[in-house]
Amino acid sequence: MQIRLYFDEDTMDADLVESLRIRGVDVTTAKDARMIRQMDDEHLMFAGIAGRALYSFNIRDYQALHARYLSQQHSHAGIILAQQQRYSLGEQMRRLLKIIAAIPAEQIRDSVVFLSAWG
């Protein structure tokens, strides 16, 4: 099964979301889900329940949440992290499409993937 994405508040650029949707990627955003101004752990929990890998620029906090989830034997649907303002929208799209093409949803579960590794 293909990775489905959830964009937190930091990453939910409308042009990027629309470009991915046009290319057949199942994307939802914090705005779509009415999750604006929620805590990071709420975003990760929502994404996990929805079976969506979370995409965020918030590297430090989501790495810590990932470690906490694993230590407490909780599960999430995967996390994709990128440095903010490092990639253009086109570059984010290309790298996200590479990840989606290469990694099945089952394989990204409970792991962290860095956009920087998919150049």
N, CA, C and O atoms as a printed pandas DataFrame, in Angstrom:
     atom_number atom_name residue_name chain_id  residue_number  x_coord  y_coord  z_coord
0              1         N          MET        A               1    0.843   -1.182    0.000
1              2        CA          MET        A               1    0.000    0.000    0.000
2              3         C          MET        A               1    0.888    1.245    0.000
3              4         O          MET        A               1    1.940    1.267    0.638
4              5         N          GLN        A               2    0.459    2.262   -0.710
5              6        CA          GLN        A               2    1.212    3.504   -0.846
6              7         C          GLN        A               2    1.085    4.360    0.420
7              8         O          GLN        A               2    0.041    4.385    1.071
8              9         N          ILE        A               3    2.169    5.054    0.747
9             10        CA          ILE        A               3    2.164    5.978    1.880
10            11         C          ILE        A               3    1.126    7.068    1.634
11            12         O          ILE        A               3    1.065    7.660    0.556
12            13         N          ARG        A               4    0.320    7.315    2.648
13            14        CA          ARG        A               4   -0.592    8.455    2.658
14            15         C          ARG        A               4    0.019    9.478    3.614
15            16         O          ARG        A               4    0.585    9.102    4.641
16            17         N          LEU        A               5   -0.088   10.760    3.289
17            18        CA          LEU        A               5    0.605   11.796    4.045
18            19         C          LEU        A               5   -0.331   12.669    4.871
19            20         O          LEU        A               5   -1.488   12.901    4.518
20            21         N          TYR        A               6    0.215   13.141    5.981
21            22        CA          TYR        A               6   -0.426   14.153    6.815
22            23         C          TYR        A               6    0.593   15.267    7.015
23            24         O          TYR        A               6    1.676   15.030    7.550
24            25         N          PHE        A               7    0.256   16.464    6.593
25            26        CA          PHE        A               7    1.135   17.626    6.739
26            27         C          PHE        A               7    0.741   18.399    7.985
27            28         O          PHE        A               7   -0.412   18.805    8.128
28            29         N          ASP        A               8    1.699   18.606    8.895
29            30        CA          ASP        A               8    1.404   19.420   10.064
30            31         C          ASP        A               8    1.331   20.887    9.656
31            32         O          ASP        A               8    1.445   21.209    8.473
32            33         N          GLU        A               9    1.143   21.771   10.622
33            34        CA          GLU        A               9    0.952   23.193   10.311
34            35         C          GLU        A               9    2.148   23.817    9.603
35            36         O          GLU        A               9    1.979   24.722    8.787
36            37         N          ASP        A              10    3.354   23.342    9.907
37            38        CA          ASP        A              10    4.561   23.922    9.313
38            39         C          ASP        A              10    4.699   23.608    7.827
39            40         O          ASP        A              10    5.219   24.427    7.070
40            41         N          THR        A              11    4.246   22.450    7.406
41            42        CA          THR        A              11    4.501   21.985    6.041
42            43         C          THR        A              11    3.320   22.113    5.092
43            44         O          THR        A              11    3.446   21.775    3.915
44            45         N          MET        A              12    2.189   22.586    5.564
45            46        CA          MET        A              12    0.974   22.519    4.749
46            47         C          MET        A              12    0.848   23.641    3.731
47            48         O          MET        A              12   -0.151   24.361    3.720
48            49         N          ASP        A              13    1.837   23.794    2.889
49            50        CA          ASP        A              13    1.786   24.764    1.802
50            51         C          ASP        A              13    0.767   24.295    0.757
51            52         O          ASP        A              13    0.845   23.170    0.264
52            53         N          ALA        A              14   -0.177   25.163    0.431
53            54        CA          ALA        A              14   -1.269   24.789   -0.471
54            55         C          ALA        A              14   -0.772   24.362   -1.849
55            56         O          ALA        A              14   -1.325   23.433   -2.438
56            57         N          ASP        A              15    0.259   25.019   -2.373
57            58        CA          ASP        A              15    0.773   24.659   -3.696
58            59         C          ASP        A              15    1.411   23.274   -3.687
59            60         O          ASP        A              15    1.233   22.500   -4.627
60            61         N          LEU        A              16    2.152   22.961   -2.628
61            62        CA          LEU        A              16    2.769   21.639   -2.518
62            63         C          LEU        A              16    1.702   20.560   -2.376
63            64         O          LEU        A              16    1.766   19.520   -3.032
64            65         N          VAL        A              17    0.734   20.813   -1.527
65            66        CA          VAL        A              17   -0.349   19.844   -1.323
66            67         C          VAL        A              17   -1.079   19.587   -2.637
67            68         O          VAL        A              17   -1.316   18.433   -2.995
68            69         N          GLU        A              18   -1.434   20.632   -3.350
69            70        CA          GLU        A              18   -2.155   20.484   -4.615
70            71         C          GLU        A              18   -1.302   19.756   -5.657
71            72         O          GLU        A              18   -1.808   18.904   -6.386
72            73         N          SER        A              19   -0.019   20.087   -5.728
73            74        CA          SER        A              19    0.869   19.422   -6.691
74            75         C          SER        A              19    0.962   17.921   -6.408
75            76         O          SER        A              19    0.970   17.113   -7.337
76            77         N          LEU        A              20    1.032   17.556   -5.153
77            78        CA          LEU        A              20    1.077   16.137   -4.802
78            79         C          LEU        A              20   -0.255   15.453   -5.115
79            80         O          LEU        A              20   -0.282   14.340   -5.640
80            81         N          ARG        A              21   -1.335   16.115   -4.793
81            82        CA          ARG        A              21   -2.659   15.537   -5.084
82            83         C          ARG        A              21   -2.853   15.313   -6.574
83            84         O          ARG        A              21   -3.397   14.286   -6.978
84            85         N          ILE        A              22   -2.416   16.260   -7.394
85            86        CA          ILE        A              22   -2.520   16.122   -8.853
86            87         C          ILE        A              22   -1.773   14.872   -9.313
87            88         O          ILE        A              22   -2.170   14.227  -10.283
88            89         N          ARG        A              23   -0.708   14.539   -8.623
89            90        CA          ARG        A              23    0.104   13.371   -8.970
90            91         C          ARG        A              23   -0.370   12.092   -8.275
91            92         O          ARG        A              23    0.337   11.083   -8.274
92            93         N          GLY        A              24   -1.555   12.138   -7.691
93            94        CA          GLY        A              24   -2.176   10.944   -7.130
94            95         C          GLY        A              24   -1.808   10.615   -5.703
95            96         O          GLY        A              24   -2.130    9.529   -5.222
96            97         N          VAL        A              25   -1.138   11.528   -5.009
97            98        CA          VAL        A              25   -0.758   11.277   -3.623
98            99         C          VAL        A              25   -1.927   11.662   -2.718
99           100         O          VAL        A              25   -2.535   12.720   -2.882
100          101         N          ASP        A              26   -2.225   10.797   -1.774
101          102        CA          ASP        A              26   -3.271   11.039   -0.786
102          103         C          ASP        A              26   -2.668   11.885    0.333
103          104         O          ASP        A              26   -1.900   11.383    1.154
104          105         N          VAL        A              27   -3.020   13.169    0.360
105          106        CA          VAL        A              27   -2.479   14.114    1.331
106          107         C          VAL        A              27   -3.624   14.778    2.076
107          108         O          VAL        A              27   -4.619   15.181    1.474
108          109         N          THR        A              28   -3.478   14.886    3.374
109          110        CA          THR        A              28   -4.369   15.714    4.166
110          111         C          THR        A              28   -3.510   16.620    5.028
111          112         O          THR        A              28   -2.351   16.309    5.301
112          113         N          THR        A              29   -4.065   17.720    5.449
113          114        CA          THR        A              29   -3.313   18.708    6.210
114          115         C          THR        A              29   -3.946   18.926    7.585
115          116         O          THR        A              29   -5.075   18.512    7.848
116          117         N          ALA        A              30   -3.187   19.583    8.437
117          118        CA          ALA        A              30   -3.721   19.949    9.751
118          119         C          ALA        A              30   -4.975   20.807    9.599
119          120         O          ALA        A              30   -5.911   20.692   10.390
120          121         N          LYS        A              31   -4.990   21.658    8.590
121          122        CA          LYS        A              31   -6.174   22.490    8.343
122          123         C          LYS        A              31   -7.364   21.627    7.934
123          124         O          LYS        A              31   -8.471   21.798    8.446
124          125         N          ASP        A              32   -7.124   20.686    6.994
125          126        CA          ASP        A              32   -8.197   19.787    6.559
126          127         C          ASP        A              32   -8.787   19.023    7.746
127          128         O          ASP        A              32   -9.996   18.810    7.824
128          129         N          ALA        A              33   -7.913   18.618    8.663
129          130        CA          ALA        A              33   -8.307   17.776    9.796
130          131         C          ALA        A              33   -8.751   18.583   11.017
131          132         O          ALA        A              33   -9.068   18.019   12.063
132          133         N          ARG        A              34   -8.769   19.914   10.870
133          134        CA          ARG        A              34   -9.121   20.794   11.986
134          135         C          ARG        A              34   -8.219   20.561   13.200
135          136         O          ARG        A              34   -8.673   20.476   14.341
136          137         N          MET        A              35   -6.921   20.464   12.900
137          138        CA          MET        A              35   -5.917   20.215   13.938
138          139         C          MET        A              35   -4.996   21.426   14.144
139          140         O          MET        A              35   -3.920   21.291   14.728
140          141         N          ILE        A              36   -5.405   22.582   13.676
141          142        CA          ILE        A              36   -4.598   23.792   13.832
142          143         C          ILE        A              36   -4.412   24.089   15.323
143          144         O          ILE        A              36   -5.339   23.962   16.123
144          145         N          ARG        A              37   -3.181   24.489   15.670
145          146        CA          ARG        A              37   -2.784   24.865   17.025
146          147         C          ARG        A              37   -2.813   23.699   18.014
147          148         O          ARG        A              37   -2.932   23.905   19.222
148          149         N          GLN        A              38   -2.705   22.490   17.503
149          150        CA          GLN        A              38   -2.604   21.330   18.393
150          151         C          GLN        A              38   -1.131   21.058   18.695
151          152         O          GLN        A              38   -0.245   21.491   17.958
152          153         N          MET        A              39   -0.887   20.352   19.762
153          154        CA          MET        A              39    0.472   19.987   20.161
154          155         C          MET        A              39    1.016   18.921   19.196
155          156         O          MET        A              39    0.254   18.210   18.541
156          157         N          ASP        A              40    2.340   18.830   19.126
157          158        CA          ASP        A              40    2.978   17.871   18.220
158          159         C          ASP        A              40    2.524   16.442   18.486
159          160         O          ASP        A              40    2.289   15.684   17.546
160          161         N          ASP        A              41    2.398   16.068   19.750
161          162        CA          ASP        A              41    1.983   14.691   20.041
162          163         C          ASP        A              41    0.559   14.424   19.552
163          164         O          ASP        A              41    0.226   13.293   19.198
164          165         N          GLU        A              42   -0.280   15.462   19.533
165          166        CA          GLU        A              42   -1.639   15.303   18.998
166          167         C          GLU        A              42   -1.605   15.089   17.483
167          168         O          GLU        A              42   -2.353   14.273   16.944
168          169         N          HIS        A              43   -0.730   15.831   16.809
169          170        CA          HIS        A              43   -0.583   15.639   15.360
170          171         C          HIS        A              43   -0.103   14.220   15.051
171          172         O          HIS        A              43   -0.633   13.566   14.153
172          173         N          LEU        A              44    0.897   13.747   15.792
173          174        CA          LEU        A              44    1.432   12.408   15.539
174          175         C          LEU        A              44    0.381   11.343   15.846
175          176         O          LEU        A              44    0.260   10.357   15.119
176          177         N          MET        A              45   -0.374   11.542   16.918
177          178        CA          MET        A              45   -1.423   10.585   17.261
178          179         C          MET        A              45   -2.505   10.572   16.187
179          180         O          MET        A              45   -2.951    9.503   15.769
180          181         N          PHE        A              46   -2.934   11.759   15.734
181          182        CA          PHE        A              46   -3.945   11.836   14.684
182          183         C          PHE        A              46   -3.465   11.133   13.418
183          184         O          PHE        A              46   -4.188   10.328   12.831
184          185         N          ALA        A              47   -2.236   11.446   13.002
185          186        CA          ALA        A              47   -1.690   10.830   11.792
186          187         C          ALA        A              47   -1.647    9.311   11.924
187          188         O          ALA        A              47   -1.987    8.592   10.985
188          189         N          GLY        A              48   -1.232    8.831   13.084
189          190        CA          GLY        A              48   -1.156    7.386   13.306
190          191         C          GLY        A              48   -2.510    6.720   13.219
191          192         O          GLY        A              48   -2.663    5.684   12.572
192          193         N          ILE        A              49   -3.498    7.319   13.875
193          194        CA          ILE        A              49   -4.861    6.764   13.847
194          195         C          ILE        A              49   -5.400    6.755   12.418
195          196         O          ILE        A              49   -6.097    5.825   12.013
196          197         N          ALA        A              50   -5.070    7.801   11.661
197          198        CA          ALA        A              50   -5.533    7.905   10.268
198          199         C          ALA        A              50   -4.687    7.063    9.307
199          200         O          ALA        A              50   -5.009    6.976    8.122
200          201         N          GLY        A              51   -3.609    6.442    9.802
201          202        CA          GLY        A              51   -2.753    5.637    8.936
202          203         C          GLY        A              51   -1.952    6.473    7.961
203          204         O          GLY        A              51   -1.723    6.055    6.826
204          205         N          ARG        A              52   -1.519    7.666    8.397
205          206        CA          ARG        A              52   -0.793    8.590    7.538
206          207         C          ARG        A              52    0.574    8.905    8.120
207          208         O          ARG        A              52    0.712    9.124    9.323
208          209         N          ALA        A              53    1.579    8.926    7.260
209          210        CA          ALA        A              53    2.907    9.356    7.679
210          211         C          ALA        A              53    2.883   10.877    7.830
211          212         O          ALA        A              53    2.383   11.591    6.961
212          213         N          LEU        A              54    3.421   11.351    8.927
213          214        CA          LEU        A              54    3.441   12.780    9.211
214          215         C          LEU        A              54    4.645   13.427    8.544
215          216         O          LEU        A              54    5.756   12.906    8.632
216          217         N          TYR        A              55    4.436   14.552    7.882
217          218        CA          TYR        A              55    5.511   15.326    7.268
218          219         C          TYR        A              55    5.648   16.633    8.023
219          220         O          TYR        A              55    4.671   17.361    8.195
220          221         N          SER        A              56    6.879   16.939    8.484
221          222        CA          SER        A              56    7.088   18.134    9.290
222          223         C          SER        A              56    8.493   18.684    9.126
223          224         O          SER        A              56    9.410   17.975    8.711
224          225         N          PHE        A              57    8.648   19.961    9.459
225          226        CA          PHE        A              57    9.958   20.600    9.560
226          227         C          PHE        A              57   10.465   20.571   11.002
227          228         O          PHE        A              57   11.605   20.958   11.261
228          229         N          ASN        A              58    9.655   20.130   11.917
229          230        CA          ASN        A              58    9.972   20.172   13.340
230          231         C          ASN        A              58   10.809   18.941   13.737
231          232         O          ASN        A              58   10.326   18.040   14.422
232          233         N          ILE        A              59   12.037   18.929   13.302
233          234        CA          ILE        A              59   12.908   17.762   13.446
234          235         C          ILE        A              59   13.124   17.389   14.907
235          236         O          ILE        A              59   12.913   16.240   15.294
236          237         N          ARG        A              60   13.541   18.347   15.709
237          238        CA          ARG        A              60   13.908   18.044   17.104
238          239         C          ARG        A              60   12.734   17.432   17.872
239          240         O          ARG        A              60   12.885   16.394   18.516
240          241         N          ASP        A              61   11.577   18.070   17.803
241          242        CA          ASP        A              61   10.443   17.595   18.592
242          243         C          ASP        A              61    9.926   16.237   18.121
243          244         O          ASP        A              61    9.583   15.383   18.938
244          245         N          TYR        A              62    9.870   16.036   16.794
245          246        CA          TYR        A              62    9.354   14.753   16.315
246          247         C          TYR        A              62   10.356   13.614   16.495
247          248         O          TYR        A              62    9.950   12.462   16.650
248          249         N          GLN        A              63   11.640   13.908   16.478
249          250        CA          GLN        A              63   12.609   12.858   16.810
250          251         C          GLN        A              63   12.422   12.426   18.256
251          252         O          GLN        A              63   12.456   11.234   18.560
252          253         N          ALA        A              64   12.225   13.390   19.149
253          254        CA          ALA        A              64   11.995   13.071   20.560
254          255         C          ALA        A              64   10.690   12.296   20.744
255          256         O          ALA        A              64   10.646   11.332   21.508
256          257         N          LEU        A              65    9.632   12.710   20.051
257          258        CA          LEU        A              65    8.362   11.980   20.130
258          259         C          LEU        A              65    8.498   10.559   19.600
259          260         O          LEU        A              65    7.949    9.620   20.176
260          261         N          HIS        A              66    9.223   10.407   18.516
261          262        CA          HIS        A              66    9.461    9.075   17.949
262          263         C          HIS        A              66   10.157    8.182   18.986
263          264         O          HIS        A              66    9.741    7.044   19.204
264          265         N          ALA        A              67   11.199    8.692   19.615
265          266        CA          ALA        A              67   11.921    7.908   20.632
266          267         C          ALA        A              67   10.999    7.562   21.797
267          268         O          ALA        A              67   11.028    6.443   22.308
268          269         N          ARG        A              68   10.184    8.527   22.212
269          270        CA          ARG        A              68    9.251    8.263   23.318
270          271         C          ARG        A              68    8.217    7.209   22.922
271          272         O          ARG        A              68    7.912    6.314   23.711
272          273         N          TYR        A              69    7.682    7.310   21.717
273          274        CA          TYR        A              69    6.716    6.322   21.249
274          275         C          TYR        A              69    7.315    4.915   21.303
275          276         O          TYR        A              69    6.697    3.984   21.818
276          277         N          LEU        A              70    8.510    4.779   20.770
277          278        CA          LEU        A              70    9.130    3.460   20.745
278          279         C          LEU        A              70    9.427    2.944   22.142
279          280         O          LEU        A              70    9.216    1.764   22.422
280          281         N          SER        A              71    9.913    3.810   23.023
281          282        CA          SER        A              71   10.241    3.370   24.385
282          283         C          SER        A              71    9.000    2.973   25.167
283          284         O          SER        A              71    9.074    2.141   26.071
284          285         N          GLN        A              72    7.862    3.563   24.826
285          286        CA          GLN        A              72    6.601    3.229   25.487
286          287         C          GLN        A              72    5.795    2.195   24.709
287          288         O          GLN        A              72    4.640    1.919   25.031
288          289         N          GLN        A              73    6.415    1.634   23.691
289          290        CA          GLN        A              73    5.811    0.606   22.848
290          291         C          GLN        A              73    4.514    1.071   22.185
291          292         O          GLN        A              73    3.575    0.296   22.007
292          293         N          HIS        A              74    4.485    2.365   21.821
293          294        CA          HIS        A              74    3.395    2.905   21.025
294          295         C          HIS        A              74    3.814    2.844   19.564
295          296         O          HIS        A              74    4.994    2.683   19.251
296          297         N          SER        A              75    2.850    2.973   18.687
297          298        CA          SER        A              75    3.114    2.873   17.263
298          299         C          SER        A              75    2.640    4.142   16.558
299          300         O          SER        A              75    1.690    4.792   16.995
300          301         N          HIS        A              76    3.313    4.482   15.467
301          302        CA          HIS        A              76    2.856    5.576   14.612
302          303         C          HIS        A              76    3.017    5.137   13.164
303          304         O          HIS        A              76    3.657    4.122   12.887
304          305         N          ALA        A              77    2.444    5.893   12.249
305          306        CA          ALA        A              77    2.420    5.501   10.834
306          307         C          ALA        A              77    3.635    5.989   10.058
307          308         O          ALA        A              77    3.678    5.860    8.834
308          309         N          GLY        A              78    4.625    6.549   10.753
309          310        CA          GLY        A              78    5.840    7.029   10.117
310          311         C          GLY        A              78    5.954    8.540   10.186
311          312         O          GLY        A              78    4.957    9.256   10.282
312          313         N          ILE        A              79    7.194    9.005   10.135
313          314        CA          ILE        A              79    7.476   10.436   10.194
314          315         C          ILE        A              79    8.489   10.759    9.107
315          316         O          ILE        A              79    9.508   10.081    8.977
316          317         N          ILE        A              80    8.208   11.791    8.331
317          318        CA          ILE        A              80    9.145   12.299    7.327
318          319         C          ILE        A              80    9.530   13.706    7.771
319          320         O          ILE        A              80    8.668   14.561    7.975
320          321         N          LEU        A              81   10.831   13.938    7.917
321          322        CA          LEU        A              81   11.309   15.217    8.437
322          323         C          LEU        A              81   12.216   15.921    7.444
323          324         O          LEU        A              81   12.990   15.287    6.726
324          325         N          ALA        A              82   12.108   17.243    7.414
325          326        CA          ALA        A              82   12.941   18.065    6.535
326          327         C          ALA        A              82   13.315   19.349    7.263
327          328         O          ALA        A              82   12.594   19.822    8.141
328          329         N          GLN        A              83   14.453   19.894    6.880
329          330        CA          GLN        A              83   14.850   21.184    7.431
330          331         C          GLN        A              83   14.024   22.278    6.776
331          332         O          GLN        A              83   13.871   22.315    5.555
332          333         N          GLN        A              84   13.494   23.168    7.604
333          334        CA          GLN        A              84   12.663   24.253    7.089
334          335         C          GLN        A              84   13.494   25.206    6.251
335          336         O          GLN        A              84   14.644   25.490    6.586
336          337         N          GLN        A              85   12.932   25.690    5.186
337          338        CA          GLN        A              85   13.523   26.648    4.262
338          339         C          GLN        A              85   14.770   26.123    3.559
339          340         O          GLN        A              85   15.536   26.912    3.005
340          341         N          ARG        A              86   14.991   24.822    3.569
341          342        CA          ARG        A              86   16.131   24.255    2.855
342          343         C          ARG        A              86   15.754   23.862    1.437
343          344         O          ARG        A              86   16.590   23.920    0.535
344          345         N          TYR        A              87   14.518   23.465    1.231
345          346        CA          TYR        A              87   14.095   22.926   -0.053
346          347         C          TYR        A              87   12.987   23.786   -0.666
347          348         O          TYR        A              87   12.088   24.260    0.027
348          349         N          SER        A              88   13.079   23.969   -1.966
349          350        CA          SER        A              88   11.986   24.630   -2.676
350          351         C          SER        A              88   10.771   23.699   -2.661
351          352         O          SER        A              88   10.883   22.522   -2.320
352          353         N          LEU        A              89    9.616   24.241   -3.033
353          354        CA          LEU        A              89    8.419   23.399   -3.106
354          355         C          LEU        A              89    8.613   22.266   -4.109
355          356         O          LEU        A              89    8.217   21.128   -3.858
356          357         N          GLY        A              90    9.221   22.584   -5.236
357          358        CA          GLY        A              90    9.469   21.555   -6.248
358          359         C          GLY        A              90   10.386   20.459   -5.735
359          360         O          GLY        A              90   10.159   19.280   -6.006
360          361         N          GLU        A              91   11.410   20.834   -5.003
361          362        CA          GLU        A              91   12.346   19.848   -4.458
362          363         C          GLU        A              91   11.674   18.998   -3.374
363          364         O          GLU        A              91   11.908   17.792   -3.296
364          365         N          GLN        A              92   10.853   19.617   -2.552
365          366        CA          GLN        A              92   10.101   18.836   -1.559
366          367         C          GLN        A              92    9.215   17.822   -2.263
367          368         O          GLN        A              92    9.158   16.655   -1.873
368          369         N          MET        A              93    8.520   18.275   -3.308
369          370        CA          MET        A              93    7.625   17.385   -4.043
370          371         C          MET        A              93    8.401   16.213   -4.649
371          372         O          MET        A              93    7.999   15.058   -4.507
372          373         N          ARG        A              94    9.508   16.513   -5.319
373          374        CA          ARG        A              94   10.295   15.441   -5.946
374          375         C          ARG        A              94   10.774   14.425   -4.920
375          376         O          ARG        A              94   10.691   13.219   -5.153
376          377         N          ARG        A              95   11.268   14.897   -3.802
377          378        CA          ARG        A              95   11.786   13.989   -2.781
378          379         C          ARG        A              95   10.664   13.193   -2.111
379          380         O          ARG        A              95   10.824   12.002   -1.844
380          381         N          LEU        A              96    9.542   13.839   -1.840
381          382        CA          LEU        A              96    8.410   13.108   -1.274
382          383         C          LEU        A              96    7.914   12.041   -2.242
383          384         O          LEU        A              96    7.586   10.930   -1.825
384          385         N          LEU        A              97    7.856   12.369   -3.532
385          386        CA          LEU        A              97    7.435   11.370   -4.523
386          387         C          LEU        A              97    8.404   10.194   -4.585
387          388         O          LEU        A              97    7.980    9.052   -4.764
388          389         N          LYS        A              98    9.703   10.463   -4.437
389          390        CA          LYS        A              98   10.695    9.375   -4.407
390          391         C          LYS        A              98   10.456    8.460   -3.213
391          392         O          LYS        A              98   10.498    7.236   -3.339
392          393         N          ILE        A              99   10.207    9.056   -2.063
393          394        CA          ILE        A              99    9.952    8.276   -0.850
394          395         C          ILE        A              99    8.715    7.410   -1.037
395          396         O          ILE        A              99    8.733    6.217   -0.736
396          397         N          ILE        A             100    7.641    8.015   -1.535
397          398        CA          ILE        A             100    6.390    7.286   -1.723
398          399         C          ILE        A             100    6.552    6.147   -2.728
399          400         O          ILE        A             100    5.969    5.076   -2.555
400          401         N          ALA        A             101    7.337    6.375   -3.768
401          402        CA          ALA        A             101    7.561    5.333   -4.776
402          403         C          ALA        A             101    8.424    4.191   -4.241
403          404         O          ALA        A             101    8.286    3.051   -4.684
404          405         N          ALA        A             102    9.306    4.487   -3.300
405          406        CA          ALA        A             102   10.279    3.494   -2.853
406          407         C          ALA        A             102    9.905    2.748   -1.576
407          408         O          ALA        A             102   10.346    1.618   -1.364
408          409         N          ILE        A             103    9.101    3.369   -0.732
409          410        CA          ILE        A             103    8.822    2.773    0.581
410          411         C          ILE        A             103    7.331    2.494    0.711
411          412         O          ILE        A             103    6.521    3.416    0.610
412          413         N          PRO        A             104    6.955    1.242    0.932
413          414        CA          PRO        A             104    5.536    0.950    1.176
414          415         C          PRO        A             104    5.116    1.475    2.556
415          416         O          PRO        A             104    5.943    1.609    3.458
416          417         N          ALA        A             105    3.840    1.763    2.702
417          418        CA          ALA        A             105    3.317    2.301    3.963
418          419         C          ALA        A             105    3.673    1.404    5.150
419          420         O          ALA        A             105    3.965    1.906    6.235
420          421         N          GLU        A             106    3.651    0.103    4.958
421          422        CA          GLU        A             106    3.948   -0.826    6.046
422          423         C          GLU        A             106    5.398   -0.697    6.515
423          424         O          GLU        A             106    5.698   -0.918    7.689
424          425         N          GLN        A             107    6.279   -0.345    5.608
425          426        CA          GLN        A             107    7.702   -0.264    5.927
426          427         C          GLN        A             107    8.071    1.033    6.648
427          428         O          GLN        A             107    9.017    1.041    7.435
428          429         N          ILE        A             108    7.359    2.109    6.402
429          430        CA          ILE        A             108    7.677    3.387    7.046
430          431         C          ILE        A             108    7.120    3.442    8.474
431          432         O          ILE        A             108    7.518    4.287    9.276
432          433         N          ARG        A             109    6.211    2.543    8.768
433          434        CA          ARG        A             109    5.578    2.503   10.091
434          435         C          ARG        A             109    6.643    2.462   11.192
435          436         O          ARG        A             109    7.595    1.685   11.119
436          437         N          ASP        A             110    6.469    3.298   12.200
437          438        CA          ASP        A             110    7.356    3.373   13.368
438          439         C          ASP        A             110    8.789    3.750   13.022
439          440         O          ASP        A             110    9.715    3.396   13.751
440          441         N          SER        A             111    8.980    4.464   11.922
441          442        CA          SER        A             111   10.329    4.907   11.567
442          443         C          SER        A             111   10.321    6.380   11.188
443          444         O          SER        A             111    9.276    6.984   10.948
444          445         N          VAL        A             112   11.520    6.932   11.146
445          446        CA          VAL        A             112   11.720    8.322   10.736
446          447         C          VAL        A             112   12.542    8.327    9.463
447          448         O          VAL        A             112   13.567    7.652    9.371
448          449         N          VAL        A             113   12.086    9.095    8.476
449          450        CA          VAL        A             113   12.774    9.238    7.209
450          451         C          VAL        A             113   13.119   10.720    7.041
451          452         O          VAL        A             113   12.287   11.592    7.292
452          453         N          PHE        A             114   14.339   10.989    6.618
453          454        CA          PHE        A             114   14.773   12.366    6.403
454          455         C          PHE        A             114   14.749   12.693    4.917
455          456         O          PHE        A             114   15.318   11.968    4.102
456          457         N          LEU        A             115   14.089   13.782    4.577
457          458        CA          LEU        A             115   13.999   14.223    3.188
458          459         C          LEU        A             115   15.378   14.401    2.572
459          460         O          LEU        A             115   15.558   14.186    1.374
460          461         N          SER        A             116   16.349   14.792    3.385
461          462        CA          SER        A             116   17.705   15.046    2.894
462          463         C          SER        A             116   18.361   13.798    2.290
463          464         O          SER        A             116   19.279   13.916    1.479
464          465         N          ALA        A             117   17.900   12.618    2.674
465          466        CA          ALA        A             117   18.479   11.385    2.167
466          467         C          ALA        A             117   17.928   10.986    0.790
467          468         O          ALA        A             117   18.363    9.986    0.218
468          469         N          TRP        A             118   16.992   11.749    0.266
469          470        CA          TRP        A             118   16.289   11.372   -0.968
470          471         C          TRP        A             118   16.521   12.369   -2.099
471          472         O          TRP        A             118   15.588   12.705   -2.829
472          473         N          GLY        A             119   17.738   12.837   -2.247
473          474        CA          GLY        A             119   18.065   13.830   -3.262
474          475         C          GLY        A             119   18.218   13.332   -4.641
475          476         O          GLY        A             119   18.494   14.113   -5.552
